Amino acid sequence: MNFTRIRCLLLCLGLCTVLRAQTGGRHAYAFLDLVPTSRVAAMGGALNALSDGDVTLVAYNPAALNAAMHRTAALSYVDYLAGIRYGYATLGWHADRLGTFAGGVQYVDYGSFTEADENGVITGTFSAAEYALQLSYGRTFQVNGVALQAGMNLKPVWSQMDDYHSFGVVADLGVMYRTQDAGWSFAAVVRNLGTQIKTYAGRYETMPTDVQIGAVRQFRHAPVRVSVVLQHLEDMHLREDREFYNEDTGLMEKESKSGWKQAGEEAWRHVVCGLEFFPFEGFWLRAGYNPLRRDELAVDGKKSTVGFSWGAGLNIRSLTFAYASARYHLAGAVNQWSLLVHFK
């Protein structure tokens, strides 16, 4: 396998794993963009301003770490698209006067590929997989009398593509503020900030960095929680001009839209909306909408429910079960399962 083939492989894997179809394959370790937990998947694929006993929230914002996550473990598994499978596991631990810690691992198995030489002669098969170890720490700080939660995820990453290997280190940095009486919480987080230490073939690639801010509103007199996240603020040009065939000129031309309409579409692509509904204690219904996913992955004229997601959760004593279904394409939805165990 030569360098050209490994670049093609990385491009294909990036397109399979990254939600941003227009930008897939531009970064190494694109699997870090996968949604590791059912709760987040059900609420549109992004949730960073919520902090309760769910230790899986740490994967999206380490500032979510708190004492309620003490001795809480979580497992998540996804049978993804095109035979790809990935999972996530984590464990939280709180230490008085020190803060809250968590350790976990995220992996993706791309399956088996057919290997062929430059003449197209099949020579065998090879596999591809990637792993990230997650070491998390968070605690509450007082800043001018205001309590802020802050945290960090340190993630060594290992990637294997046949005989090619890469190793890197990335980090998530987050901060969160929760009001005491109004039911609001606000967050800012920078995800996947880091670099490759060992490249695949001597060429350094960028990381899938994502700058986000978010807010969650818990209504005092209604069993509803609403989340809004602004994602990918490091890139203000997520919108791509689409082309169409002009029958009069016989040429492919770009869409012509007003500046205000283009600005509105650009801004809307950064938004992820989520909703949690609690009809009774111990049971949740969740729903979300991701405009970026819908715009990039839907088929024109047949968008169906692409970009929408939903899920449910059930708590039975020390066990919490969660399920999510997210529509990525007309071909079908991705189903995700999570299990939380609270060790008393």
N, C-alpha and C positions, 0 to 999 in steps of 0.2 A: 504494500500500500504506500503510495507516494504522498507528497504534501498536498497535491491537488485533491486527492481523494479524501484526505482528512478534513480539508476545508469544506468540501461538499457535504460530508457527514455532519459536521458541526452546524452547517446551515440548515440541514434537514431537521436535526434534533432541536435547533432553536425554533423553527417554525412549528414544531409539534408542541413545544412547551410554553412558549410565551403568548400571553393574551393579546399583545399588541402585534397583530399580524403584519402591519406595515413595517415594523421595526424588528421582527424576529430574525435571529441569527447574527445580530450585530454585537452581541456580548458573549463572553464566556460565562459558564455556570448559569445558563438561563433557567435551569430547573428551580433556582431560588425564587423565581416569580410564581411558582405553582402555589396554589392555596392549600396549606397543610392541614386545615381543620374544618370540620363540617359546619361549625357555627359561622365562621367567616365566609365560607363558600355559599351558605344559604342567604347571607346578607349582602350579596353582590360581589364578593371577592376582596373586600377591604374593610377593616374595622380596627381603629387604632385609639379610640378615646373611651374605651370601656375597661373597667377594672373590678372584677368580682372574684369568685372562687374558681373560675375556669382558667387553668394553667396554660391552655393552648393559646390564649390571647397574647402570651409573651412572644410568640412567633412573629406577630405584627407590630408590637410595641413593647420593648422590655420594661418600660415605665409602668406597665400594668401589674408588675409583680407586687404582691401584698401578702400580709399574714394569713389571709383566708386560703391561700394556695399551699399552706403547709401540709406536707405529706399527701399531696395530690398527684396522681399519675394519670397520663392520658395516652391513648393509642388511636391512630387514625390510618385508614387504608382507602386507596382509590384505585379502581380499575379504570384507567384513563383511556384516551383515544389510541387507536392503531396498535393495540396490544401493549401499550406502555402502562406500567404499574408504579405507584409510588406510595410512600407512607411516612408517618411522623410519630415519634414517641418522645415523651418528656416527663420529668418529675420535678416537683417544686418542694422547697424546704425553707422554712423561716427560722431565723436565729435572732433572738432578742438582742437589741443594741447594735447588731451588725447589719441587718437587713434581710432580704429574701433572695434565695438562690434558686436556680433551676438548671437542669442539664437535660439535653435531648439530642436526638439524631433525626435527620431528614435524608431520605434516599429516593432515588428513582432508578428503575430498571427498564431500559429501552428494549430489552429482548435480544433476539438473535438476528443477525444480518447475513445475507449471502455475500461472500467475498469473490471477486473476479479480477483478472488481470486486465491490462490495457486493451487486450483483444477480445474481451468479453467472455473468456473461458473461466468457468467457475472453478475456484481453487479450494473452496471450503466455506466455513462460516466464522463469524466473530461476534462478540458481544460488546455492549456498552452500558455503563452504569455510572452514577455520580452519588456522592455522599457528602453530607455536611454535619459536623458535630457542633452542637449549640451549647455554649456556656453562658449563663445569664446571671445578672446581678441587678437588683433594684432596691431602692429605699426612699423614704420620705425626708425631704429637706425643708427647713424653714428659711425663707428669703423675705426679709422685711416684714415678718409676721404672717407671711402667706405660705401655706403648706403646698409644696410641689413634689410630685413623684418623678423620679428620674431613674433611668436604667440603661443597661448596655448588653447586647448580645455579641459575643465573640464566636465567630464561626470558621474554623478551619475547613477547607473544602478539598475533596479529592475527586478527580474525574478520570475515568478510564475509557478510552475508545480503542478497542483492539490492542495493539502494541503501543499506543500513544497514551501518555499519562500527563496530568497536570495537577499542580497543587497550588492553592492560594489561601488567603485569609481575608475575610470580610467581617464587617461589624455593623450592628444596628444601634443607633443612638436615639433615645426618646425621652420626652418630658410630658407630664400630664398634670392638669389642674382640675380639681373637682370642687364645685361649690358645696357648701354644707347644707343649704336649705332650698335652693332653687332647682335642684335636680339636673344641673348642667355639668358636663365635663368636657374639657378641651385638651387636645394633644397635638404635638408636633414630633415627627420622627423622620430620620434619614435611614433608609434601609440599604443593605448590601454595599456599603462603602469600603473599598479595599483594593487589593491587587493580586495578580498572579505572582507566585514565587518561582514555580517551575512551569514553563510553557509547554504546549504540545509539541511544537516544532521550531522553537526559537523566535516566535513572534508573540509579543505581549498583546493581550486583548483587554478591552474595557469590561467593567463589572456592570451588572444590571441594577444600577443605583436608582432609587426611587425616593423622592422627597415628598412627604405628605403632611397635611394638617387635617384635623378632623374634629367633630363635635358630636356629642351624644346628649339627647334630651330624655330624661325619665320623668314622665308626667305624674304628678302627685296624686291625682284623683282618677286616673285611668290606667288600666293594665297594659300600657303601651310604652315602648322605648323606640326612639327614632335615631338613626345614625346617618351622618353625612360626612364623606371623606373627599378631599381634593387630592388627587394622586398625580404623580409624575410632574410635579411643579418644576423640576429641573429642565424640562423640555416643554417649551411653550408652543411647539409646532407639531402637535400630534395629528392635526388634520392634514390629509393628503388630498390634493385636487384629483378628482376622478376624471377619466377620459371617456369619451363616447365617439361613436362613428357618425360623422356628418355626411349624410347621403348627398347633399348638394355639392360638397367639395371632394368627397371620396377620401377624406383624411380623418385621422384620429385627432380630436381636439379636446382640450380641457374644459371643464365646466366653468361657466362664467356666473359668479355670484357677487352680490354687493358686499362691500367691506363689513357692514354691520352683520350680515348673515354669516359671513365667514368667521367673524369674531365670536358670534354666538355659538356656532358649531364647535369651534375650538374650545371655548370655555366649557361647554356641555360635556365634552369628551373627558375632562378631568374629574368629573363628578361621579361618585358611587353612592347610591342610596340604599339604606337598609332599614328594616322594621322588625321588631319583636313584639309579639302579642301573647299575654299570659291569661288565658281564659280561666284557669284555676291553678292553685299552687302545685308546683312540681311538673307542669306541662307548658311547653312553649310552641308557638308557631312563628316561623320566620319567613321573610321574603326580601328580595333585593333586586336591584336593577343596575346594570353596568353599561352605560351608553357607548363607551369605547369598544367594549367587546361586541356589542351589537353592530356598530358601524363598520368594524373591520372584518367580522366573521360572517355576517349575514349575507345571503344571496339577494341581490336586487330583485324586487318583485315577489320574493318568497321569504321574507324575514321571519315569519312565524313568531316564536317566543325566544329567539336568540337574544342573549343578553339578560334574560330574566332568570331568577333562581328562587328556590323556596326550600323549606326544611322544617323539621320538628325536633323537639327534644323532650325527654322524659327522665325525671329523677325518681329513683326508688331507693330510699335510704342513702347508702353511701355510693350508689352507682348512678351515673348519668349517661344516658344513651342519646346520641344525636345523629340525625340523618340530613343530608342535603342533596338536592338535585339541581344541577346548573346546566343550562342549555348553551352549548358552544356553537352548534351547527345544526343544520336540518337533518343530518345523519343520525342524530340522537343526543341524549343528555348524558352527563357524567354524574354517576351516583357515588356518594361519599359517606362513609360511616366513621363515627368516633365513639370512643368509650372513655369516660372519666371515672376514676376510682379514688375516693376520699378515705384514706387510711386514718382511722381515729386512734 
